[in-house]
Amino acid sequence: MPSSFAEARVDLGAISENTAALARRAPGAGVMGVVKADGYGHGMLPAARAMLAGGAEWLGTAFIEEALELRGAGISCPVVAWILPPHAPLSAAVAADIDLGVSTPGLVADIRTAAAETGRRARVHLKADTGLNRGGLTAEQWPETVAAAARAEADGLIRVTGVFSHFACADEPGHPSIAAQTSAFHEALEIAGKAGLEPEVRHLANSAATLTLPETHFDLVRPGIASYGLSPIPGLAGTGLRPAMTLRAAVALVKRVPAGSGVSYGHRYTTDRAANLALVPLGYGDGVPRAATNSGPVQVGGRRRTVSGTVCMDQFMVDIGDDTLGADAEAVLFGPGDDGEPTAQDWADVLGTIPYEIVTRISPRVPRVYGAR
């Protein structure tokens, strides 16, 4: 039973073991554990410590504020923050020895200023846009920005500790963009080398590439979702990964209704016979997608069932037929699947999305409880 009405139980041992398994996949490279978005919903600080225990040498965040939280908790390993919007706290990041991702040409000058203000040499990772067409410096912007970084490095204001990029389709094995992006990354590295830059780490591989593209491992791999035990490529066998999160709740009540009873808002579900309905106290306010209406898989009373009717803000109903439930009955929305419960991948398949969205959307209202299932 959950320790409260609902919980997201996180197996930190699984995160450590997943990290170690991923490290074995990339024996010539280090591992950067990615802990952005509150550790993909698992809790950033506990996940970060579990990854470090599993052999990660670096940590990655989206924003400086996340990286500063890691530093405030006493985590001293190299940390990269790679999304730096206007007015980002660059000086605070430099003072905290946080590596900064550079995706726009003018950012080198801003980081130079921050380094001068703090009296510390800034650590910088230059990001080449090799074809994702999201963040990163275009092929046209790359030579000029590399040259600016080399000048700042010669002036003692920055140290280019990394050069990196990100795949668009690594989760689609054989996609032609993979080879094209890998080639473009090699070209970007060559330009950086000719400018005199000698980065400590070159990194390109996300979870999918870590698992399937050893030629892209370079000096560092950046597994994100795989560290939490979810595969970036559905159906990929032999990953050695174990899902870390189990979302469950106590059944709040069971009521008997006659045949033809409409259930929940809009009566989008109607019983076709007299049935028992179980109320599960989780809803879209907790991160359960409203789109799971009449489709979300859930295990109630040890049996796989389906959400019945509209998912509400705080609750949803499940038609359990003629089954009865004990006072300690629980609903398991997803977990590792050991006992037949749905997985985050099952939810993603039903909703036409990816498991990343399923776990990251679980709201702070649901307590994270740490320990084995």
Secondary structure, DSSP 8 states (H G I E B T S, - for coil): --SSSEEEEE-HHHHHHHHHHHHHH-TTSEEEEE-HHHHHTT-HHHHHHHHHHTT--EEEESSHHHHHHHHHTT--S-EEE----TT--HHHHHHTT-EEEE-STTHHHHHHHHHHHHTS-EEEEEEB-SS--SSSB-TTTHHHHHHHHHHHHHTTSEEEEEEE---SSTTSTT-HHHHHHHHHHHHHHHHHHHTT---SEEE---HHHHHH-GGG-TTEE--SGGGGT--SSTT---------EEEEEE--EEEEE-TT-EETGGG-EE-SSSEEEEEES--GGGT--GGGTTT-EEEETTEEEEEES---SS-EEEE-TT----TT-EEEEE-SSTTS---HHHHHHHHTS-HHHHHHT--TTS-EEES--
